[in-house]
């Protein structure tokens, strides 16, 4: 286990190495910690006299100073040094996770969450973050496992319930997805995310009236909710109310993008005349949009030739 953790640590260092090549890294991070403390306290700290826990605390404090100064590369290396001293101490890993999250380094962040869960498999916050990140990166089976474990710790965990609903929607197992969404609504009947997901689930099943009813409810609660507006626009176009769809899309996008969206949905619904009208509108509204809309027009012509 220890060897595997060190291998993961080496991977973390390797992945980070490119971000700090311009820095002078000949001095060890520990030496840098001592330098900083000497400057602040004007006293020498003999590292040999420090216990392992004290060294870890000093490194973490130094890493925190780097973060406060927005020196994230130095902070990363400092926290890694702290982690090396005791791979069962979760604090350096949590600090690392926070920086990887800021940097958007999802792959390294997933590895860090895995190490944290080996230390404490029942850490609800870490397990929740891990599951959400897995879902975001489309690792659906691993996300399902993480959310299942999370629900054994807290049956009302919002992220786990929502994640399971999304996963079962993707599997087209709508009975199970609604089970989880309804649990969310039972916790909070005005849960906007859950309501949007329920509405879109109805949309996927072709239950357009039920879908519209849900999106209308969301828009009564939050008139400017962009997801509900977008979903309602999809629904209107799917139902053949193309002008209404166009008007809704213009609340979120420029007129050319809105027209292209409606044209594309009409094309996918084999309503070729309407599609051509909106593609031409997209080109007319913005010459710079010509390339994308014209590409769709060419696709439309090929489709029409097949009929």
C-alpha positions as CSV (number, residue, x, y, z in Angstrom):
1,X,0.0,0.0,0.0
2,X,2.8,2.4,1.0
3,X,4.7,1.7,-2.3
4,X,1.5,2.4,-4.4
5,X,1.0,5.7,-2.6
6,X,4.5,6.7,-3.3
7,X,4.1,5.8,-7.0
8,X,1.0,7.9,-7.1
9,X,3.0,10.7,-5.4
10,X,5.6,10.4,-8.1
11,X,2.9,10.7,-10.7
12,X,1.6,13.9,-9.0
13,X,5.1,15.4,-9.0
14,X,5.7,14.4,-12.6
15,X,2.4,16.0,-13.7
16,X,3.2,19.1,-11.8
17,X,6.8,19.4,-13.0
18,X,6.1,21.3,-16.1
19,X,4.3,24.1,-14.2
20,X,7.4,25.2,-12.2
21,X,10.3,24.8,-14.7
22,X,11.0,28.5,-14.6
23,X,11.5,28.4,-10.8
24,X,14.7,27.7,-9.0
25,X,14.0,24.4,-7.3
26,X,17.6,23.4,-6.3
27,X,16.9,24.1,-2.6
28,X,14.6,21.6,-0.9
29,X,11.1,22.7,0.1
30,X,12.0,22.1,3.7
31,X,14.9,24.5,3.4
32,X,12.5,27.1,1.9
33,X,10.2,26.6,4.9
34,X,13.0,27.3,7.3
35,X,14.1,30.4,5.3
36,X,10.5,31.8,5.5
37,X,10.3,31.2,9.2
38,X,13.7,32.8,9.8
39,X,12.5,35.9,7.9
40,X,9.3,36.1,9.8
41,X,10.5,35.2,13.3
42,X,14.1,36.1,13.0
43,X,14.9,32.9,14.7
44,X,16.4,29.7,13.4
45,X,14.4,26.5,13.4
46,X,16.6,23.4,13.5
47,X,14.6,21.0,11.4
48,X,16.3,18.0,13.1
49,X,14.7,19.1,16.4
50,X,11.2,18.9,14.9
51,X,9.0,15.9,15.2
52,X,7.3,14.5,12.0
53,X,4.0,16.1,13.0
54,X,5.7,19.4,13.6
55,X,7.5,19.3,10.3
56,X,4.2,18.5,8.5
57,X,2.5,21.4,10.3
58,X,5.3,23.7,9.3
59,X,5.2,22.7,5.7
60,X,1.4,23.1,5.6
61,X,1.7,26.5,7.2
62,X,4.3,27.4,4.5
63,X,2.0,26.0,1.8
64,X,-0.8,28.1,3.1
65,X,1.4,31.2,2.9
66,X,2.2,30.4,-0.7
67,X,-1.6,30.1,-1.5
68,X,-2.3,33.4,0.2
69,X,0.4,34.9,-2.1
70,X,-1.1,33.1,-5.1
71,X,2.1,31.1,-5.6
72,X,0.2,27.9,-6.3
73,X,3.1,25.9,-7.8
74,X,5.2,26.4,-4.8
75,X,2.3,25.6,-2.5
76,X,1.7,22.3,-4.5
77,X,5.3,21.2,-4.0
78,X,5.2,22.2,-0.3
79,X,2.1,20.1,0.4
80,X,3.6,17.2,-1.5
81,X,6.6,17.3,0.8
82,X,4.3,17.3,3.8
83,X,2.4,14.3,2.4
84,X,5.6,12.4,1.9
85,X,6.3,12.6,5.6
86,X,3.1,10.7,6.5
87,X,0.9,9.3,3.8
88,X,-1.8,8.6,6.3
89,X,-2.2,12.3,7.1
90,X,-5.2,13.7,5.1
91,X,-4.5,17.4,5.6
92,X,-1.8,17.8,2.9
93,X,-3.9,15.9,0.5
94,X,-6.9,18.1,1.1
95,X,-4.8,21.1,0.5
96,X,-3.5,19.6,-2.7
97,X,-7.1,18.8,-3.8
98,X,-8.1,22.4,-3.2
99,X,-5.4,23.6,-5.6
100,X,-6.0,21.0,-8.2
101,X,-9.7,22.0,-8.1
102,X,-8.7,25.7,-8.7
103,X,-6.5,24.7,-11.5
104,X,-9.0,22.4,-13.1
105,X,-6.7,19.4,-13.0
106,X,-9.5,16.8,-12.9
107,X,-7.3,13.7,-13.5
108,X,-4.9,14.6,-10.7
109,X,-7.8,15.6,-8.5
110,X,-9.5,12.2,-8.9
111,X,-6.2,10.5,-7.9
112,X,-6.0,12.7,-4.8
113,X,-9.6,11.9,-3.8
114,X,-8.9,8.2,-4.2
115,X,-5.9,8.6,-1.8
116,X,-8.1,10.5,0.7
117,X,-10.8,7.8,0.6
118,X,-8.2,5.2,1.3
119,X,-7.4,7.1,4.5
120,X,-11.1,7.6,5.4
121,X,-13.7,5.8,3.2
122,X,-16.5,7.5,5.1
123,X,-15.5,11.1,4.6
124,X,-18.8,12.4,3.2
125,X,-17.4,15.6,1.8
126,X,-14.6,13.9,-0.1
127,X,-16.8,11.1,-1.3
128,X,-19.4,13.6,-2.5
129,X,-16.7,15.6,-4.4
130,X,-15.3,12.4,-5.9
131,X,-18.7,11.3,-7.2
132,X,-19.6,14.6,-8.7
133,X,-16.2,14.8,-10.4
134,X,-16.5,11.3,-11.8
135,X,-20.0,12.2,-13.1
136,X,-18.7,15.4,-14.7
137,X,-15.9,13.4,-16.5
138,X,-18.5,10.7,-17.6
139,X,-17.1,7.9,-15.5
140,X,-20.6,6.7,-14.9
141,X,-20.1,3.3,-13.3
142,X,-17.5,4.7,-10.9
143,X,-19.7,7.6,-10.1
144,X,-22.6,5.2,-9.4
145,X,-20.4,3.3,-7.0
146,X,-19.4,6.5,-5.2
147,X,-22.9,7.8,-4.9
148,X,-24.1,4.4,-3.6
149,X,-21.5,4.4,-0.9
150,X,-22.4,8.0,-0.1
151,X,-26.0,7.1,0.3
152,X,-25.1,4.5,2.9
153,X,-23.5,7.3,4.9
154,X,-26.3,9.8,4.4
155,X,-29.5,8.7,2.7
156,X,-30.4,12.4,2.0
157,X,-27.2,13.5,0.4
158,X,-28.3,16.0,-2.3
159,X,-25.5,15.4,-4.7
160,X,-25.7,11.6,-4.5
161,X,-29.5,11.6,-5.1
162,X,-29.1,14.0,-8.0
163,X,-26.2,12.0,-9.4
164,X,-28.1,8.7,-9.2
165,X,-31.1,10.3,-11.0
166,X,-28.9,11.6,-13.8
167,X,-27.1,8.2,-14.2
168,X,-30.4,6.3,-14.4
169,X,-31.7,8.9,-16.9
170,X,-28.7,8.1,-19.1
171,X,-29.5,4.4,-18.8
172,X,-33.1,5.2,-19.7
173,X,-34.2,3.6,-16.5
174,X,-36.7,6.4,-15.8
175,X,-38.5,4.6,-13.0
176,X,-35.3,4.6,-11.0
177,X,-34.3,8.1,-12.0
178,X,-37.7,9.4,-10.8
179,X,-37.2,7.6,-7.5
180,X,-34.1,9.7,-6.8
181,X,-35.5,12.9,-8.2
182,X,-38.7,12.5,-6.1
183,X,-36.6,12.0,-3.0
184,X,-35.0,15.4,-3.8
185,X,-38.4,17.0,-4.2
186,X,-39.5,15.5,-0.9
187,X,-36.6,17.2,0.8
188,X,-37.2,20.5,-1.1
189,X,-40.2,20.8,-3.3
190,X,-38.6,23.9,-5.0
191,X,-35.3,22.2,-5.8
192,X,-34.7,23.9,-9.2
193,X,-32.0,21.4,-10.4
194,X,-34.2,18.4,-9.6
195,X,-37.2,20.0,-11.3
196,X,-35.2,20.7,-14.4
197,X,-33.9,17.2,-14.4
198,X,-37.5,15.8,-14.0
199,X,-38.7,18.0,-16.9
200,X,-35.9,16.9,-19.1
201,X,-36.5,13.3,-18.2
202,X,-40.1,13.7,-19.4
203,X,-38.8,15.3,-22.6
204,X,-36.5,12.4,-23.3
205,X,-39.4,10.0,-22.9
206,X,-41.5,12.1,-25.3
207,X,-43.9,13.2,-22.6
208,X,-43.9,16.8,-23.8
209,X,-47.0,18.1,-22.0
210,X,-45.6,16.8,-18.6
211,X,-42.2,18.2,-19.5
212,X,-43.7,21.6,-20.3
213,X,-45.6,21.7,-17.1
214,X,-42.4,21.2,-15.1
215,X,-40.4,23.8,-17.0
216,X,-43.3,26.3,-16.5
217,X,-43.1,25.6,-12.7
218,X,-39.4,26.3,-12.7
219,X,-39.8,29.5,-14.7
220,X,-42.5,30.7,-12.2
221,X,-40.0,30.1,-9.4
222,X,-37.0,31.5,-11.3
223,X,-38.0,33.3,-14.5
224,X,-34.4,33.8,-15.6
225,X,-33.2,30.2,-15.0
226,X,-31.1,29.6,-18.1
227,X,-31.4,25.8,-18.1
228,X,-35.2,25.9,-17.9
229,X,-35.3,28.5,-20.7
230,X,-33.1,26.4,-22.9
231,X,-35.1,23.2,-22.2
232,X,-38.4,25.0,-22.8
233,X,-36.9,26.2,-26.2
234,X,-36.0,22.7,-27.1
235,X,-39.5,21.5,-26.1
236,X,-41.2,24.2,-28.2
237,X,-39.1,23.4,-31.2
238,X,-39.7,19.7,-30.8
239,X,-43.5,20.5,-30.6
240,X,-43.3,22.5,-33.8
241,X,-43.7,25.9,-32.2
242,X,-40.5,27.2,-33.9
243,X,-41.1,30.9,-33.5
244,X,-41.6,30.5,-29.7
245,X,-38.5,28.4,-29.6
246,X,-36.6,31.1,-31.4
247,X,-37.8,33.8,-29.0
248,X,-36.7,31.7,-26.0
249,X,-33.3,31.0,-27.5
250,X,-32.7,34.7,-28.0
251,X,-32.9,35.2,-24.3
252,X,-29.7,33.1,-24.0
253,X,-27.9,33.6,-27.3
254,X,-27.6,36.1,-30.2
255,X,-30.2,36.0,-33.0
256,X,-27.9,34.1,-35.4
257,X,-27.2,31.3,-32.8
258,X,-30.9,31.1,-31.9
259,X,-31.9,30.8,-35.5
260,X,-29.3,28.1,-36.2
261,X,-30.5,26.2,-33.1
262,X,-34.1,26.2,-34.3
263,X,-33.0,25.3,-37.9
264,X,-31.0,22.3,-36.6
265,X,-33.8,21.0,-34.5
266,X,-36.2,21.4,-37.4
267,X,-33.7,19.5,-39.6
268,X,-33.5,16.7,-37.1
269,X,-37.3,16.5,-37.1
270,X,-37.3,16.3,-41.0
271,X,-39.0,19.6,-41.3
272,X,-36.7,20.7,-44.0
273,X,-38.5,23.9,-45.2
274,X,-38.5,25.4,-41.7
275,X,-34.9,24.3,-41.2
276,X,-33.9,26.1,-44.4
277,X,-35.7,29.2,-43.4
278,X,-33.9,29.5,-40.0
279,X,-30.5,28.6,-41.4
280,X,-30.9,31.4,-44.0
281,X,-32.1,33.7,-41.1
282,X,-28.9,32.8,-39.2
283,X,-26.8,33.8,-42.2
284,X,-28.7,37.0,-42.8
285,X,-28.5,38.1,-39.1
286,X,-24.7,37.7,-39.0
287,X,-22.4,37.2,-42.0
288,X,-19.8,36.0,-39.6
289,X,-22.1,33.1,-38.8
290,X,-22.2,32.1,-42.4
291,X,-19.8,29.2,-42.1
292,X,-21.7,27.3,-39.4
293,X,-25.1,27.9,-40.8
294,X,-24.0,27.2,-44.3
295,X,-22.5,23.9,-43.2
296,X,-26.0,23.0,-41.8
297,X,-27.6,24.1,-45.0
298,X,-25.3,21.8,-47.0
299,X,-26.2,18.9,-44.6
300,X,-29.9,19.8,-45.1
301,X,-29.5,19.6,-48.9
302,X,-28.0,16.2,-48.6
303,X,-30.9,15.0,-46.4
304,X,-33.5,16.5,-48.8
305,X,-31.9,14.6,-51.7
306,X,-32.4,11.4,-49.8
307,X,-36.2,11.9,-49.7
